[in-house]
C-alpha cells in the first residue's frame, strides 16, 4: 500500500518496516485540535459527551462503543467509551476462515466520563488516544456507526418498496446514479 497517497495512518509507536531509516515516523495529524478529547473537558449531558467522542472518532477514522456504564439506582454515575476494536474475542472459527479477523485487537483507545454531582455536568477524566490498528479517516463513513442515509434516499427506498420494486433493483439504481461502486 502506498502510504503517501492515503490518509490511513500508523499510530504512535508503530514502525513502518518498509522505511529505510531507523526512525519511527511521526503520526499524521489528521484531526483538528478542537475535536480531540482532553482530560477536563466538560459537557452539560452524557449524550453531548458521547456525541463529541463519536464526532472525533469519525474524523480520526474509527468507531466507538460504550464499554460499561455504572449507575447508582437509576442515575448514571460514569461511563467508559472505547474504540470498537477494544477487547479480544475467542472464536471457534480459525483466523484464516474469518471474514473480519481483525475485529478484536485489544485497542487501548478510550475515554472515561463521570458526573460532577455539585455542578450537574459531565467531565472527561481519562483519555487514551493511541490505537493498536491503523485508522483511516477517508473510509470512516463506511463504518456502521457513521453510515447515514439522506432523507431523499430514504424516501426513494420507501416509494420503491410501496411500488413493489425489489431492494436489489433499488440498490442497483443508486449505484448507477452514483457512477458505480466505490473503490
DRENPA-3360 file (N, C-alpha, C; in nm, 2 decimals, always signed):
BEGIN
1 = XXXXXXXX = +0.08/-0.12/+0.00/+0.00/+0.00/+0.00/+0.09/+0.12/+0.00 ~ +0.06/+0.22/-0.08/+0.13/+0.34/-0.09/+0.09/+0.44/+0.02 ~ +0.17/+0.46/+0.12/+0.13/+0.54/+0.24/+0.13/+0.69/+0.20 ~ +0.19/+0.73/+0.09/+0.20/+0.87/+0.06/+0.06/+0.92/+0.00 ~ -0.02/+0.84/-0.06/-0.14/+0.88/-0.12/-0.26/+0.85/-0.03 ~ -0.24/+0.79/+0.08/-0.36/+0.75/+0.16/-0.35/+0.83/+0.29 ~ -0.47/+0.86/+0.35/-0.47/+0.93/+0.48/-0.48/+0.83/+0.59 ~ -0.47/+0.70/+0.56/-0.47/+0.60/+0.67/-0.34/+0.61/+0.73;
9 = XXXXXXXX = -0.33/+0.59/+0.86/-0.21/+0.62/+0.93/-0.17/+0.51/+1.03 ~ -0.04/+0.50/+1.06/+0.00/+0.41/+1.17/+0.00/+0.50/+1.29 ~ -0.02/+0.43/+1.40/-0.03/+0.51/+1.53/+0.11/+0.52/+1.59 ~ +0.12/+0.61/+1.69/+0.24/+0.63/+1.76/+0.29/+0.50/+1.82 ~ +0.42/+0.47/+1.80/+0.48/+0.35/+1.85/+0.49/+0.24/+1.75 ~ +0.42/+0.25/+1.64/+0.42/+0.15/+1.53/+0.53/+0.19/+1.43 ~ +0.60/+0.09/+1.39/+0.72/+0.11/+1.30/+0.68/+0.07/+1.16 ~ +0.71/+0.15/+1.06/+0.70/+0.12/+0.92/+0.82/+0.04/+0.88;
17 = XXXXXXXX = +0.82/-0.09/+0.87/+0.94/-0.17/+0.84/+0.98/-0.15/+0.69 ~ +0.90/-0.10/+0.61/+0.94/-0.08/+0.47/+1.03/+0.05/+0.45 ~ +1.03/+0.13/+0.55/+1.11/+0.25/+0.55/+1.26/+0.22/+0.57 ~ +1.35/+0.29/+0.50/+1.49/+0.26/+0.51/+1.56/+0.32/+0.63 ~ +1.50/+0.42/+0.69/+1.57/+0.48/+0.81/+1.53/+0.40/+0.94 ~ +1.60/+0.42/+1.05/+1.57/+0.36/+1.17/+1.48/+0.44/+1.26 ~ +1.43/+0.56/+1.21/+1.35/+0.65/+1.29/+1.20/+0.60/+1.28 ~ +1.13/+0.62/+1.39/+0.99/+0.59/+1.40/+0.92/+0.71/+1.34;
25 = XXXXXXXX = +0.83/+0.69/+1.24/+0.76/+0.80/+1.17/+0.67/+0.87/+1.27 ~ +0.66/+1.00/+1.26/+0.56/+1.08/+1.33/+0.42/+1.05/+1.28 ~ +0.32/+1.03/+1.37/+0.19/+1.01/+1.32/+0.14/+1.13/+1.25 ~ +0.05/+1.11/+1.15/+0.00/+1.23/+1.08/-0.11/+1.29/+1.16 ~ -0.11/+1.42/+1.17/-0.22/+1.49/+1.24/-0.33/+1.52/+1.15 ~ -0.44/+1.44/+1.16/-0.55/+1.45/+1.06/-0.67/+1.50/+1.13 ~ -0.67/+1.52/+1.26/-0.79/+1.57/+1.33/-0.76/+1.71/+1.39 ~ -0.86/+1.80/+1.37/-0.85/+1.93/+1.42/-0.83/+1.92/+1.57;
33 = XXXXXXXX = -0.75/+2.01/+1.63/-0.72/+2.01/+1.77/-0.85/+2.03/+1.86 ~ -0.94/+2.10/+1.81/-1.07/+2.13/+1.88/-1.16/+2.00/+1.89 ~ -1.13/+1.91/+1.80/-1.21/+1.78/+1.81/-1.15/+1.67/+1.90 ~ -1.03/+1.69/+1.93/-0.96/+1.59/+2.01/-1.00/+1.60/+2.16 ~ -1.04/+1.49/+2.22/-1.09/+1.49/+2.36/-0.97/+1.51/+2.45 ~ -0.99/+1.59/+2.56/-0.88/+1.61/+2.65/-0.94/+1.60/+2.79 ~ -0.85/+1.56/+2.89/-0.89/+1.55/+3.03/-0.94/+1.69/+3.08 ~ -1.05/+1.69/+3.14/-1.10/+1.81/+3.20/-1.21/+1.88/+3.12;
41 = XXXXXXXX = -1.24/+1.83/+3.00/-1.34/+1.89/+2.91/-1.48/+1.86/+2.98 ~ -1.57/+1.95/+2.98/-1.70/+1.93/+3.05/-1.81/+1.94/+2.95 ~ -1.92/+1.87/+2.98/-2.04/+1.87/+2.89/-2.16/+1.88/+2.98 ~ -2.27/+1.94/+2.92/-2.39/+1.95/+3.00/-2.46/+1.82/+3.02 ~ -2.45/+1.73/+2.92/-2.52/+1.60/+2.93/-2.42/+1.49/+2.89 ~ -2.46/+1.37/+2.93/-2.38/+1.25/+2.89/-2.39/+1.23/+2.74 ~ -2.51/+1.26/+2.68/-2.53/+1.24/+2.54/-2.44/+1.34/+2.46 ~ -2.42/+1.46/+2.51/-2.33/+1.55/+2.44/-2.18/+1.50/+2.44;
49 = XXXXXXXX = -2.14/+1.44/+2.56/-2.01/+1.39/+2.56/-1.99/+1.27/+2.47 ~ -2.09/+1.18/+2.46/-2.08/+1.07/+2.37/-2.08/+1.12/+2.22 ~ -2.16/+1.22/+2.19/-2.16/+1.27/+2.06/-2.03/+1.33/+2.02 ~ -1.97/+1.40/+2.11/-1.84/+1.46/+2.09/-1.74/+1.36/+2.06 ~ -1.73/+1.25/+2.13/-1.63/+1.14/+2.11/-1.66/+1.07/+1.98 ~ -1.79/+1.05/+1.94/-1.82/+0.99/+1.81/-1.78/+1.08/+1.70 ~ -1.80/+1.21/+1.71/-1.75/+1.30/+1.61/-1.60/+1.30/+1.59 ~ -1.53/+1.29/+1.70/-1.38/+1.27/+1.70/-1.35/+1.14/+1.63;
57 = XXXXXXXX = -1.42/+1.03/+1.67/-1.39/+0.90/+1.61/-1.41/+0.90/+1.46 ~ -1.51/+0.97/+1.41/-1.54/+0.98/+1.27/-1.43/+1.05/+1.20 ~ -1.38/+1.16/+1.26/-1.27/+1.24/+1.20/-1.14/+1.17/+1.20 ~ -1.12/+1.08/+1.30/-1.00/+1.01/+1.32/-1.00/+0.88/+1.24 ~ -1.12/+0.83/+1.21/-1.13/+0.70/+1.13/-1.15/+0.58/+1.20 ~ -1.22/+0.58/+1.31/-1.26/+0.46/+1.38/-1.40/+0.47/+1.44 ~ -1.46/+0.37/+1.49/-1.59/+0.38/+1.55/-1.58/+0.34/+1.70 ~ -1.68/+0.38/+1.78/-1.68/+0.36/+1.92/-1.79/+0.27/+1.97;
65 = XXXXXXXX = -1.78/+0.23/+2.10/-1.89/+0.16/+2.17/-1.88/+0.19/+2.31 ~ -2.00/+0.18/+2.38/-2.00/+0.20/+2.53/-1.96/+0.07/+2.59 ~ -1.85/+0.07/+2.66/-1.79/-0.05/+2.72/-1.87/-0.08/+2.85 ~ -1.88/+0.02/+2.94/-1.96/+0.00/+3.06/-2.02/+0.13/+3.11 ~ -2.12/+0.12/+3.19/-2.19/+0.23/+3.25/-2.22/+0.19/+3.39 ~ -2.18/+0.27/+3.49/-2.20/+0.25/+3.63/-2.31/+0.34/+3.67 ~ -2.40/+0.28/+3.75/-2.52/+0.35/+3.80/-2.53/+0.34/+3.95 ~ -2.60/+0.44/+4.01/-2.64/+0.43/+4.15/-2.79/+0.45/+4.14;
73 = XXXXXXXX = -2.86/+0.34/+4.16/-3.01/+0.35/+4.14/-3.03/+0.36/+3.99 ~ -3.12/+0.46/+3.96/-3.15/+0.49/+3.82/-3.05/+0.59/+3.76 ~ -2.97/+0.65/+3.84/-2.88/+0.76/+3.79/-2.75/+0.71/+3.75 ~ -2.71/+0.75/+3.63/-2.57/+0.71/+3.57/-2.47/+0.79/+3.64 ~ -2.36/+0.73/+3.69/-2.25/+0.79/+3.76/-2.13/+0.81/+3.66 ~ -2.10/+0.71/+3.58/-1.99/+0.72/+3.49/-2.00/+0.63/+3.37 ~ -1.92/+0.65/+3.27/-1.93/+0.57/+3.15/-1.79/+0.56/+3.09 ~ -1.76/+0.44/+3.03/-1.64/+0.42/+2.96/-1.67/+0.39/+2.82;
81 = XXXXXXXX = -1.62/+0.48/+2.73/-1.64/+0.47/+2.58/-1.51/+0.43/+2.52 ~ -1.51/+0.32/+2.44/-1.39/+0.27/+2.39/-1.39/+0.26/+2.23 ~ -1.28/+0.23/+2.17/-1.27/+0.20/+2.03/-1.35/+0.07/+2.01 ~ -1.42/+0.06/+1.90/-1.50/-0.06/+1.88/-1.41/-0.19/+1.86 ~ -1.28/-0.17/+1.84/-1.19/-0.28/+1.83/-1.12/-0.31/+1.97 ~ -1.17/-0.26/+2.07/-1.12/-0.29/+2.21/-1.16/-0.43/+2.24 ~ -1.08/-0.50/+2.32/-1.11/-0.64/+2.36/-1.05/-0.74/+2.27 ~ -1.06/-0.86/+2.32/-1.01/-0.98/+2.24/-1.12/-1.09/+2.25;
89 = XXXXXXXX = -1.17/-1.13/+2.14/-1.27/-1.23/+2.13/-1.22/-1.36/+2.09 ~ -1.26/-1.47/+2.16/-1.23/-1.60/+2.13/-1.33/-1.65/+2.03 ~ -1.28/-1.72/+1.93/-1.37/-1.76/+1.82/-1.35/-1.91/+1.79 ~ -1.46/-1.98/+1.75/-1.45/-2.12/+1.72/-1.40/-2.13/+1.57 ~ -1.41/-2.02/+1.50/-1.37/-2.03/+1.36/-1.22/-1.99/+1.35 ~ -1.14/-2.07/+1.27/-1.00/-2.04/+1.25/-0.98/-1.90/+1.19 ~ -0.87/-1.83/+1.23/-0.84/-1.70/+1.17/-0.84/-1.69/+1.02 ~ -0.80/-1.80/+0.95/-0.79/-1.80/+0.81/-0.93/-1.80/+0.74;
97 = XXXXXXXX = -1.03/-1.85/+0.82/-1.17/-1.86/+0.76/-1.25/-1.74/+0.80 ~ -1.20/-1.65/+0.89/-1.28/-1.54/+0.93/-1.29/-1.43/+0.82 ~ -1.41/-1.37/+0.82/-1.42/-1.26/+0.73/-1.36/-1.13/+0.78 ~ -1.36/-1.11/+0.92/-1.31/-1.00/+0.98/-1.22/-1.04/+1.09 ~ -1.10/-1.09/+1.06/-1.01/-1.15/+1.16/-0.95/-1.04/+1.25 ~ -0.96/-0.92/+1.22/-0.90/-0.81/+1.30/-1.00/-0.74/+1.39 ~ -1.12/-0.80/+1.41/-1.22/-0.72/+1.49/-1.18/-0.69/+1.63 ~ -1.13/-0.79/+1.70/-1.08/-0.76/+1.84/-0.93/-0.75/+1.85;
105 = XXXXXXXX = -0.88/-0.63/+1.86/-0.74/-0.61/+1.86/-0.68/-0.56/+1.99 ~ -0.76/-0.57/+2.10/-0.71/-0.51/+2.23/-0.67/-0.36/+2.21 ~ -0.75/-0.29/+2.14/-0.72/-0.14/+2.12/-0.74/-0.07/+2.25 ~ -0.64/+0.01/+2.29/-0.65/+0.08/+2.42/-0.72/+0.21/+2.41 ~ -0.76/+0.26/+2.30/-0.82/+0.39/+2.28/-0.95/+0.40/+2.36 ~ -0.97/+0.50/+2.44/-1.09/+0.51/+2.53/-1.10/+0.65/+2.59 ~ -1.22/+0.68/+2.64/-1.24/+0.80/+2.73/-1.33/+0.75/+2.84 ~ -1.30/+0.81/+2.96/-1.38/+0.78/+3.08/-1.45/+0.91/+3.12;
113 = XXXXXXXX = -1.58/+0.91/+3.13/-1.66/+1.02/+3.16/-1.73/+1.00/+3.30 ~ -1.73/+1.10/+3.38/-1.81/+1.09/+3.51/-1.88/+1.22/+3.54 ~ -1.98/+1.21/+3.62/-2.06/+1.32/+3.66/-2.00/+1.40/+3.77 ~ -2.02/+1.53/+3.77/-1.99/+1.61/+3.88/-2.12/+1.65/+3.96 ~ -2.14/+1.58/+4.07/-2.26/+1.60/+4.15/-2.30/+1.74/+4.17 ~ -2.21/+1.82/+4.23/-2.24/+1.95/+4.27/-2.27/+2.05/+4.15 ~ -2.22/+2.02/+4.04/-2.23/+2.11/+3.92/-2.34/+2.06/+3.83 ~ -2.36/+1.93/+3.82/-2.46/+1.87/+3.73/-2.40/+1.86/+3.59;
121 = XXXXXXXX = -2.27/+1.86/+3.58/-2.21/+1.85/+3.44/-2.13/+1.71/+3.43 ~ -2.09/+1.68/+3.31/-2.01/+1.56/+3.29/-1.87/+1.60/+3.25 ~ -1.77/+1.53/+3.30/-1.63/+1.57/+3.27/-1.55/+1.44/+3.22 ~ -1.46/+1.47/+3.13/-1.37/+1.36/+3.08/-1.26/+1.35/+3.18 ~ -1.24/+1.24/+3.25/-1.13/+1.22/+3.35/-1.01/+1.14/+3.30 ~ -1.03/+1.06/+3.20/-0.92/+0.98/+3.14/-0.94/+0.98/+2.99 ~ -0.82/+0.99/+2.92/-0.82/+0.98/+2.77/-0.70/+0.90/+2.73 ~ -0.73/+0.80/+2.64/-0.62/+0.73/+2.57/-0.65/+0.74/+2.42;
129 = XXXXXXXX = -0.56/+0.80/+2.35/-0.58/+0.83/+2.21/-0.51/+0.73/+2.11 ~ -0.42/+0.65/+2.16/-0.34/+0.56/+2.08/-0.42/+0.44/+2.05 ~ -0.41/+0.39/+1.92/-0.48/+0.27/+1.87/-0.38/+0.16/+1.84 ~ -0.42/+0.04/+1.85/-0.34/-0.08/+1.81/-0.36/-0.12/+1.67 ~ -0.42/-0.04/+1.59/-0.46/-0.07/+1.45/-0.46/+0.06/+1.37 ~ -0.44/+0.05/+1.24/-0.45/+0.17/+1.16/-0.59/+0.23/+1.16 ~ -0.59/+0.36/+1.16/-0.72/+0.43/+1.15/-0.72/+0.50/+1.01 ~ -0.84/+0.50/+0.95/-0.85/+0.56/+0.81/-0.97/+0.65/+0.80;
137 = XXXXXXXX = -0.94/+0.78/+0.82/-1.05/+0.88/+0.81/-1.13/+0.89/+0.68 ~ -1.06/+0.86/+0.57/-1.13/+0.87/+0.44/-1.24/+0.75/+0.43 ~ -1.22/+0.65/+0.51/-1.32/+0.54/+0.50/-1.41/+0.53/+0.62 ~ -1.40/+0.63/+0.71/-1.48/+0.63/+0.83/-1.63/+0.62/+0.81 ~ -1.67/+0.69/+0.70/-1.82/+0.69/+0.67/-1.87/+0.56/+0.63 ~ -1.78/+0.46/+0.61/-1.83/+0.32/+0.57/-1.84/+0.24/+0.70 ~ -1.79/+0.28/+0.81/-1.81/+0.21/+0.94/-1.96/+0.22/+0.98 ~ -2.01/+0.11/+1.03/-2.15/+0.10/+1.06/-2.20/+0.22/+1.15;
145 = XXXXXXXX = -2.12/+0.26/+1.25/-2.17/+0.37/+1.33/-2.18/+0.50/+1.26 ~ -2.11/+0.52/+1.16/-2.10/+0.65/+1.09/-2.18/+0.66/+0.96 ~ -2.25/+0.55/+0.92/-2.33/+0.54/+0.80/-2.46/+0.62/+0.82 ~ -2.50/+0.70/+0.71/-2.62/+0.77/+0.72/-2.69/+0.77/+0.58 ~ -2.82/+0.77/+0.58/-2.90/+0.78/+0.46/-2.97/+0.92/+0.46 ~ -2.96/+0.99/+0.35/-3.02/+1.12/+0.34/-3.18/+1.09/+0.33 ~ -3.25/+1.20/+0.36/-3.40/+1.19/+0.35/-3.45/+1.15/+0.21 ~ -3.38/+1.21/+0.11/-3.43/+1.18/-0.03/-3.40/+1.03/-0.06;
153 = XXXXXXXX = -3.29/+0.97/-0.01/-3.27/+0.83/-0.04/-3.37/+0.75/+0.04 ~ -3.40/+0.78/+0.16/-3.50/+0.71/+0.24/-3.63/+0.71/+0.17 ~ -3.67/+0.83/+0.12/-3.80/+0.85/+0.06/-3.80/+0.76/-0.07 ~ -3.69/+0.76/-0.15/-3.69/+0.67/-0.27/-3.70/+0.53/-0.23 ~ -3.64/+0.48/-0.13/-3.65/+0.34/-0.08/-3.79/+0.31/-0.04 ~ -3.85/+0.40/+0.03/-3.99/+0.37/+0.07/-4.09/+0.37/-0.05 ~ -4.07/+0.47/-0.14/-4.15/+0.47/-0.26/-4.14/+0.34/-0.34 ~ -4.01/+0.30/-0.36/-3.99/+0.18/-0.44/-4.04/+0.05/-0.37;
161 = XXXXXXXX = -4.04/+0.05/-0.23/-4.10/-0.06/-0.16/-4.25/-0.07/-0.18 ~ -4.31/+0.05/-0.17/-4.46/+0.06/-0.19/-4.50/+0.02/-0.33 ~ -4.41/+0.05/-0.43/-4.44/+0.02/-0.57/-4.40/-0.13/-0.60 ~ -4.35/-0.20/-0.51/-4.32/-0.34/-0.53/-4.18/-0.37/-0.60 ~ -4.10/-0.26/-0.60/-3.96/-0.28/-0.66/-3.87/-0.35/-0.56 ~ -3.80/-0.45/-0.60/-3.72/-0.53/-0.51/-3.60/-0.44/-0.46 ~ -3.55/-0.47/-0.34/-3.44/-0.40/-0.28/-3.31/-0.40/-0.37 ~ -3.29/-0.52/-0.44/-3.17/-0.53/-0.52/-3.18/-0.43/-0.64;
169 = XXXXXXXX = -3.30/-0.41/-0.69/-3.31/-0.32/-0.81/-3.30/-0.17/-0.76 ~ -3.35/-0.15/-0.64/-3.33/-0.01/-0.58/-3.18/+0.02/-0.56 ~ -3.11/-0.08/-0.51/-2.97/-0.07/-0.48/-2.89/-0.04/-0.62 ~ -2.93/-0.12/-0.72/-2.86/-0.11/-0.85/-2.89/+0.03/-0.91 ~ -3.01/+0.09/-0.88/-3.03/+0.22/-0.93/-2.95/+0.33/-0.86 ~ -2.93/+0.31/-0.73/-2.84/+0.40/-0.66/-2.69/+0.39/-0.70 ~ -2.65/+0.27/-0.73/-2.51/+0.25/-0.78/-2.50/+0.32/-0.92 ~ -2.59/+0.30/-1.00/-2.59/+0.36/-1.14/-2.59/+0.51/-1.13;
177 = XXXXXXX = -2.67/+0.57/-1.04/-2.68/+0.71/-1.02/-2.55/+0.77/-0.97 ~ -2.48/+0.69/-0.89/-2.35/+0.74/-0.83/-2.24/+0.72/-0.92 ~ -2.26/+0.65/-1.03/-2.15/+0.63/-1.13/-2.07/+0.51/-1.10 ~ -2.12/+0.41/-1.02/-2.05/+0.29/-0.99/-2.02/+0.27/-0.85 ~ -1.96/+0.16/-0.81/-1.92/+0.13/-0.68/-1.79/+0.21/-0.64 ~ -1.77/+0.24/-0.51/-1.65/+0.30/-0.46/-1.54/+0.20/-0.46 ~ -1.42/+0.25/-0.47/-1.31/+0.15/-0.46/-1.25/+0.15/-0.32;
% end
